[in-house]
Amino acid sequence: VQLQASGGGLVQAGGSLRLSCAASQPILSNYVIGWFRQAPGKDREFVAGIRWRDGRRMYRDSVKGRFTISRDSATETVDLQMNSMNSEDTAVYYCAVQRNDRMTPIQSFQSASLYDVWGQGTLVTVSS
């Protein structure tokens, strides 16, 4: 499977942006799709993840209540709706997939090492 991330751009603080991650093949039920980001000079960090089977979600604390991850089985895409954005959201955003053959604990969504396919990044810049 290949992943294609899109939707990045420039947005003012307080504004919204929607990222989309499209898969080249059907996403299987135990797969987990995650969004990560990496700001300049900082380590990559988990943002949000969703399990395809049941839609279970996990978010990092700093985006809870502002970001929403969702899936669309018709288009095999996972979107990340980002609202009330601030300068700390500026980063290159990546989507990735855990191709699990069984259901895994929700806590595992945040482990970058468990994701085995990564899309190219899309740059998000929040201006103050």
ABEGO torsion letter per residue (X at the ends): XBBBBBGBEBBBBGBBBBBBBBBABBBBAABBBBBBBBBBGBBBBBABBBBAAAGBBBBBAAABGABBBBBBAAAGBBBBBBBGBBAAABBBBBBBBBBBABBBBAAAAABAAABABBBBBBBBBBBX
